[in-house]
Structures are given as structure tokens and as C-alpha cells.
Amino acid sequence: MAKGFLANLKGVDAFGKTTDDVKVKTRTGAFLTLLSAAIILSFTVMEFMDYRRIYTDTSLVVDRSRGEKLTVRLNVTFPRVPCYLLSLDIMDISGETQRDISHNVLKTRLEPSGKVIPGSRSADLRNDVDKYNDAKAPDYCGSCYGGLAPAGGCCNTCEEVRTAYINKGWSFSNPDNIEQCKNEGWSDKLKEQANEGCNIAGRLRVNKVIGNIHLSPGKSFQNSARNIYELVPYLRDDGNKHDFSHTIHQLSFEGDDEYDYRKAKIGREMKTRLGLDKNPLDDTLHRTSKAQYMFQYFLKVVSTQFRTIDGKIIHSHQYSVTHFERDLAEGGLGDTPQGVHLQHGVSGVPGAFFNFEISPILVVHTDTRQSFAHFITSTCAIVGGVLTVASLVDSVLFATSRALKKQASGVKIM
């Protein structure tokens, strides 16, 4: 019974065999066999390399993160603005304001040629003021000279007198008449730095909401929900040319993961592979010859996530930017080079302003690789396809050769 069943299985054999007596081997068939083997080997190696290659798949999803902060890495050089005139402020739509930031930010004084002044630091003036305050009597209470006094009622430093003047709405144009300023040598320091430039570099911590970063002259103060800038030292004619021409060496938005050494290294490698290692404003130069000139940059910050082949996730950011310049000497009116008349609804301030907006989209770059099953399937398809085509070609050539031989034999007999 079993023997008969097994014998009947021969009827479904899809691979019928031929005996050696009926096989005809030709040189053409041998050539096609070697050629097929070479093609199969080449294609299999290519498929294996493709299997080992890592591809990056990009997708867009809604950014669901909440309550996060961004780190802004900033490095900007102003060749014709002294460090004592340069103020760094941050404001955002939530109402949070950071004024005259000095934490994690370093100002470096530059010579007119652009060289760094040895030993120059933004804290030098403050250190001198601290030494001067230590020498004062414990009960000393300086006058505010009619300005709006602080909570303690005393202005013991030139900086406090200057703040009191601005809060009162007055201009601080003549520090030589202020006792505190004379004792601190304020005017001498200002004159000493009048023809210098300034490099400001560091890291800023901002909320992940719409906001702006101001690099502008003087200190900003808040009065009736409006920002008033002390512009007198900047606009005063001191015999030196001042303008806000600047070079942006680096401006990037970074995530917390980029301060982890291992994740940062992986993130840099993926950015380089995808061509995202350079930010739009890095190493850009912006020039003007006018003192009252405003540079505005409108940045669209997009959250970016990198997912490696081994499951690591690195959070980062990228941005796009548009640039706008404005001559403040024209006031609220102006004309474009094409002759179009413009009217500005907001008064401007000389300086560089970076207005950033957070995109609700999250860009996800995921490293992927073909599965092993896909590699096996492709390899089988290569072997089967090449052998099938080679068999068809061999059959055609063999049949043609036989037909030509028969025709030749018939001609000889006749």
C-alpha cells in the first residue's frame, strides 16, 4: 500500500530527469554556464552590500513635546561695536525676559584689526567696581541724582545711577558729572574702548516658544510694558565709526541630548551623512556703513529626531531663516530699490535681532536596513532568473545551430 502510494508521488515531480545518454554538451553551453556563474556571483555580492548598507528614512509627525527648553549656541563678532555698548537680551511670548545676559556668555574685546586683546574679559569693569565698593564705608549711600531710586534708596555704583536714569526716562549722556562714575573711571574706560570691537559667544537657555534674541546697544529696561533702550552712548559722536556690521560664526539650536558625549557624536555623524551639519547662518557676513541700521533674522526652528539602527534616539533641532535689513535713519517711511513706498508700523533699534518661531512638526530620521529574508529572497530570484535566461539563450542557440547544420547537410547531398 505504502509502496504504491510512494510510486504515485512520482507523477507530481516537477524536476524531470534526463539520462546522460540523451544530454548534449556544447562549448556554447559551457560558456553560458561560466557567464551565468559570474553574473550570479556579482549580483549576489551587490545584493549583500545593499543588505549591509544603512538607509535613512525621513518622516514627519506632530511634535507632542511640552515644557521643553532649547539651548542656543551663539558666536557673533561685531568689529565696530565696543563690548560696553553691546547688550544681549531674550524675550519670549510667555512674558519671560532675560536682560543683559552674562551667565554662560563671554564678551571678548577686539582690536580694530580684529585681534583679541590679551586678558580682556567682560567682567573686568565689574571687578573694578567691586573693588571700589569694598573701599567704601559700610553706611555709604550714594545719590541717584534725581533718577528713580532702587528699592534700597541708594545708588552706590555708576551702573545703578545709570539704571535709575533710564527708569526715570532720562538720558545718561554725561557720566563725568556723576560722583560714582568719576570714582570708577567710567569715562576713561569708555574712551579706551571706543575704537574696539567685540565678540560675544556662549550658550543661551530659552523656552521652546516664540521669542527673540536681541544684540543691541545699551541696556534694555521695562517701563509700561515697552522696551526702552539706552542709546545715548552709542549715538553720541565720540570721533569713532560705530555700526552693527557683524559676522555670525555660529548660530544653532541644540537639544539636551547633544550635551551627552556619546549621543552628540552619533548626532554629528548622522547630520554629516544627511548634509545637516552646517546651519544656514554659520560663517555669514552682514555689512552696513550706517550707524542706525537694524538687522532682523526670522528663524523657523524645527525639532529633529535621529533614530539609530541599534535603537538610540537623539533629539536635535534645525532651522530655516529669512533676512531683513532696515535703515532707521529713514524713520517710519522708506522706499525699496524698485521705488515702492514703505511704511513701518514699529519703531526700530540698531542692532541684530533673531526672531525665532517653533514649528509644530517633528522631523524623524530613522536608520533602517533590509531584512535578512529580503536578502535571501533577492538572492534566490537572482539565481533562478539568471539560470532561466541562460537556459533560454542556450536552447535558442542550440536549435539554431542544429537547423543550420541540417540545412548545410541538405545542400551537400543535392
Rosetta blueprint (number, residue, H / E / L):
1 M L
2 A H
3 K H
4 G H
5 F H
6 L H
7 A H
8 N H
9 L H
10 K H
11 G H
12 V H
13 D L
14 A L
15 F L
16 G L
17 K L
18 T L
19 T L
20 D H
21 D H
22 V H
23 K L
24 V L
25 K L
26 T L
27 R H
28 T H
29 G H
30 A H
31 F H
32 L H
33 T H
34 L H
35 L H
36 S H
37 A H
38 A H
39 I H
40 I H
41 L H
42 S H
43 F H
44 T H
45 V H
46 M H
47 E H
48 F H
49 M H
50 D H
51 Y H
52 R H
53 R L
54 I L
55 Y E
56 T E
57 D E
58 T E
59 S E
60 L E
61 V E
62 V E
63 D L
64 R L
65 S L
66 R L
67 G L
68 E L
69 K E
70 L E
71 T E
72 V E
73 R E
74 L E
75 N E
76 V E
77 T E
78 F E
79 P L
80 R L
81 V L
82 P L
83 C H
84 Y H
85 L H
86 L E
87 S E
88 L E
89 D E
90 I E
91 M E
92 D E
93 I L
94 S L
95 G L
96 E L
97 T E
98 Q E
99 R L
100 D L
101 I L
102 S L
103 H L
104 N L
105 V E
106 L E
107 K E
108 T E
109 R E
110 L E
111 E L
112 P L
113 S L
114 G L
115 K L
116 V E
117 I L
118 P L
119 G L
120 S L
121 R L
122 S L
123 A L
124 D H
125 L H
126 R H
127 N H
128 D H
129 V H
130 D H
131 K H
132 Y H
133 N H
134 D H
135 A L
136 K L
137 A L
138 P L
139 D L
140 Y L
141 C L
142 G L
143 S L
144 C L
145 Y L
146 G L
147 G L
148 L L
149 A L
150 P L
151 A L
152 G L
153 G L
154 C L
155 C L
156 N L
157 T L
158 C H
159 E H
160 E H
161 V H
162 R H
163 T H
164 A H
165 Y H
166 I H
167 N H
168 K H
169 G L
170 W L
171 S L
172 F L
173 S L
174 N L
175 P H
176 D H
177 N H
178 I L
179 E H
180 Q H
181 C H
182 K H
183 N H
184 E H
185 G L
186 W H
187 S H
188 D H
189 K H
190 L H
191 K H
192 E H
193 Q L
194 A L
195 N L
196 E L
197 G E
198 C E
199 N E
200 I E
201 A E
202 G E
203 R E
204 L E
205 R E
206 V E
207 N E
208 K L
209 V L
210 I L
211 G E
212 N E
213 I E
214 H E
215 L E
216 S E
217 P E
218 G L
219 K L
220 S E
221 F E
222 Q E
223 N E
224 S L
225 A L
226 R E
227 N E
228 I E
229 Y E
230 E L
231 L L
232 V H
233 P H
234 Y H
235 L H
236 R L
237 D L
238 D L
239 G L
240 N L
241 K L
242 H L
243 D L
244 F L
245 S L
246 H E
247 T E
248 I E
249 H E
250 Q E
251 L E
252 S E
253 F E
254 E E
255 G L
256 D H
257 D H
258 E H
259 Y H
260 D L
261 Y H
262 R H
263 K H
264 A H
265 K H
266 I H
267 G H
268 R H
269 E H
270 M H
271 K H
272 T H
273 R H
274 L H
275 G L
276 L L
277 D L
278 K L
279 N L
280 P L
281 L L
282 D L
283 D L
284 T E
285 L E
286 H E
287 R L
288 T L
289 S L
290 K L
291 A L
292 Q L
293 Y E
294 M E
295 F E
296 Q E
297 Y E
298 F E
299 L E
300 K E
301 V E
302 V E
303 S E
304 T E
305 Q E
306 F E
307 R E
308 T L
309 I L
310 D L
311 G L
312 K L
313 I E
314 I E
315 H E
316 S E
317 H E
318 Q E
319 Y E
320 S E
321 V E
322 T E
323 H E
324 F E
325 E E
326 R E
327 D E
328 L H
329 A H
330 E H
331 G L
332 G L
333 L E
334 G E
335 D E
336 T L
337 P L
338 Q L
339 G L
340 V L
341 H E
342 L E
343 Q E
344 H L
345 G L
346 V L
347 S L
348 G L
349 V L
350 P L
351 G E
352 A E
353 F E
354 F E
355 N E
356 F E
357 E E
358 I E
359 S E
360 P E
361 I E
362 L E
363 V E
364 V E
365 H E
366 T E
367 D E
368 T E
369 R L
370 Q L
371 S L
372 F H
373 A H
374 H H
375 F H
376 I H
377 T H
378 S H
379 T H
380 C H
381 A H
382 I H
383 V H
384 G H
385 G H
386 V H
387 L H
388 T H
389 V H
390 A H
391 S H
392 L H
393 V H
394 D H
395 S H
396 V H
397 L H
398 F H
399 A H
400 T H
401 S H
402 R H
403 A H
404 L H
405 K H
406 K H
407 Q H
408 A H
409 S H
410 G H
411 V H
412 K H
413 I H
414 M L
